Amino acid sequence: MKNGTAYAKKIKKAYAKFRGTARGDSLGSHTPVEQLILGILSQETSFARAEQALRRILDDMVDYNELRVSTPAEVSASISKHVPRSVQRSKSLLMVLNAIYQLEYTITLDHLASRGVREIKAYLQSLHGITPYAMASVMLWSLGAHAIPINDVALEFLRENDLVDGGATGAEVQSFLERHINAADAKAFCLDLDAAIGSNIFAGNGKAKSPKSPKSAKAAASPTKKASSSKPATKSKKKAPVKTKAVKKKSPAKKATAKRK
């Protein structure tokens, strides 16, 4: 990521401010496959809303295999109240579940617990449709590996508050944070960051400004007529109105009489 040294100082300073915001909250315990599903569903929303969506899925489906063979429309109907762009999220979810099934002939990731970090990364990266955020989410919360999952909401928050480079991708930001947040603090950092986003702790401090409305932008771009005049104002002499002789118009009746004469 560009200007990594400068942003590392900013992150350190910012974390000192929002550290402890989560007040010891936790995400609860989830199996690796549950965490993967939650990671996919929470790509553009909070983890809490993703958990609500997962509960709804489990109410509507018999098991994860039934979920796997469902259509995107069916899954979207279950999660649309909790997850934005529910159809897209459903397509991604089904893609990843089918990729797991092709490798394991069942829907489970429990076998990853006995593997090393490199093996886990290689396996998860091989799953068609998985995002860097969902992968990091499984690694951190279910497998205890060093990872900092950053979804679209967190990425936008970090950009708006000038804590990361504005052009950096989510994967680049995750890699940057993993270099500067040690493994022992990774879970606490993620929880505190999520709480800071919810509390809007840095409101008004970011360098990003809200765009002007079209009306105000137009007004700012085009100066008033008075201000736009480049010539100095001069007094204009008033000319007296020119007197003109009033010409009487003959009525049609008089014109006709004159012709007869």
N, C-alpha and C positions, 0 to 999 in steps of 0.2 A: 504494500500500500504506500502511496506517495506521502512524503513528510512523516514517516512513521515515528521518528524520534520526537518530533513536536507533538504529535497526537498522543504518544505514550505518556507524556507529561500531563496533557489535558485529561486523559482518562484517569490517571492517578489522582489528580486534584479533584475531579468530579466524583470518583468513587469514595473519596474521603468525605464528601458531602452527603451522598445518598446511602453510604454503608449503614446497615442495620435498619433500613426502611421497612424491610419485610418482617421484622420483629419475630424471627424464628419460625415463620411459616414454612411449610414444605408441600411438595407436589403429591405426596402419597406414594404408595408402592404400586408399580405396574410391571407386568411381564414385558419382555423385549418387544413382542409383537403388538401388545397394547400400546406401548410407548411409541412404536413406529406409527401406528394409526393416529395417535394423538399428535405426533409430530407433523403428519401430513395435514390433519384437520386444522391445526393451529398456525399454519403458515402465514395467514393474514389476519389472525385474531388472537385473543388471549387463550391461555392454556385452560382456564376455567370454562370458557365457552366450548372449547374442543371436548372437554370432559362431559359436558352436557350433551353434546352431539353423539359421543360414543355411547353414553347411557341410552339414548334414544335408539341408536342402531341395535344395541343388545336387546332392547325391548321388542323391536320389530323383526329381528332375525333370530333364527335358532342358534347359529354358531358362526364362526368366521368363515367356514366353508360356504355356507349359504350366502354370506356377504360377498364372497369372492365371485360367485356365479350370478349375482344380481346385476341388473342393468344400472348405468349411471343415473337414469331417471328415478329408479326405485330408491337408490341410496340418497340421491339429492332430496327426495321427498322427506326422508328421515332427518336430514341434517340442516335443511335450508333455514330453519328458524334460528340456528345458532352459528352458522358458518357462512361467511360471504363467498360469493362465486361458488356456490355449492356443487354445481354441475362439473366445473373444472376440478374441484377438490375430489369429487367422486370418481372421476376418470383416473386421476393420479393414484388414488387409493386402490382401485381395482387393478390397475396396471402393476403396482408393487406387490399386491397379494398374489396375483397370478404368477409373477416372477418368483416369489417364494415357493409357490406350489410346484412349479416346474423343477425346482431344485430339490425340494424335500418331500413332495407328494403329500404334504399336509401343511397347515398354516401354523408354524411355530418358528421361533428364533432362539429357543432355550439353549440350543447347542452352542451358541456364541459365548456363553458364560465361561466355557472351558478353554477358549482360544485367546491368543495374545492380541494386543492392540492392532498390530499390523494386519493380522489375519481378519480381525473384525472389520477394519476399514475396507480391506479388499473385498470381503464378502458383501458388505452393505453397498459399496460402490457398484457392484455388479448387478444390483437389482434395478431393473428398468423402471424409470419414473421417480426414483427416490431423489429428494432434494438434499443439499448439504445441511440444511437446518434439521430435517427429520433424522438424518443419519447421526448428527451430533447429539440430538435429543436422546436417541437410543443409547448411544455410547456413555453419555453423562449420567442419565437418570436410572437406567436399568442395568448397565454393565460396569459402572463406576470408573470408566476411563476418563482421561483428561480431555474435555471438550467444552466449548462455549457456544451453545446453540443460539443463533440470532435469526429471528423470523423477520418478516417484512415490517411489522410494527416497530420492533426494536431498532431495526436498521434506519427507519425514518426518524425515530427519536434521536439516535446518535448523530445522524446527518444534520438535523435541524439545530442541534445544540453544538455543532462544530466540534464534535468529539472524534469524528473519523472523516476521512476524505470524502467529499460529496460524490465522487465518481466511483468509489469502491463498491464492489459487489458484496452480497451477504457472505459468500465463501471467503473472500479476502478479509473481511472484517472479523470473521470467526478465527481465521488463522492468525491475524494480528493480535486479537485479544488473548488467544491461547498462549502467545509468546510473552504476554505481559501480566496475565492473571495466572498464578500458580495453581496446580491441581487441587491443593487443599482448600483454596478459596473459590473454586469454580462454581460449585452449587450455590454458595452464599451470594456470589456476585450475580448470578442469573436471577435468583429470587429477589435480590435488592434492586436490580435493574428493572425487573417486571413491576415491582412496587413503586419505583420512581416514575415509571411511565404512567401508572395509574394515578399517582398523586400530582403529576405535572410539576415536579419539584423545581425544574429549571425554567418555568414559564417566563417568557420575556427576555431570557438570557441568550438565546441562540442568535446567530447572525442572519439566519434565513428570515426574510420578511414576507408578510402575507402579500400576495399580488394585489395591485390596485384594481378596482372595479373598472369595467370598460368606460363608464361615464366619467369617473374621476381622472382616468388616464388620458382621456380625450381632452378634458379641460386643462390638464397640466401641459399637454403637448401643444395645444393651440392657444396662444395668448389672446387677450381681449383686443378689440379693435383699437382702443385707446392706446394700449401699450405697444401694439405692433406698428404704430405710425412712426416712421423713421425721420420725417421732416418735422422741424420745430413748429409749434403752433403759432400762427400769425393771425393778427386781427384782420378780419375782412370788412372792407367798407361797404356799408349798405347803400345800394343805388336806389334812387327814387324811382318809383314805378313810372313807366312811360305812359303818358296819357294818349289814348287813341279815341278818334271820333267815333261816336256810336253811329252806326249805319242802320237806318230804319229799313226794315224789310217790309216789302209790300205784301199784303195778303193776297191770296189767289184771286179773291173777288175783285180787288182793285186792279190787278194785272189784266184781268179779262176785260174790264171796263176800258182801260187805257188802250187796249188793242182795237176795240170796236171804234173808238174815236179816231 
